[in-house]
């Protein structure tokens, strides 16, 4: 499955157990949050990628106002410059 696809449906059966890895969690890359929605129905599983826009400047302001070290703040803010 290409990450540019927005959804895919997998047929389940034969005792197979799908393993889905949508990516890492925790440190965003860019200005959109991403998630994977998994829907299960009978013998099928649908995987839907969703991207959500959020207020990056507010998030950066929260980082800058935190008690984190200056180095950590700089590293976290760089993630939004990609």
ABEGO torsion letter per residue (X at the ends): XBAABABBBBBBEGGBBBBBBAEBBGBBBEABBBBBBBBBBEABBBBBBBBBBBBAAAAAAAAAABABBAAAAAAAAAAAAX
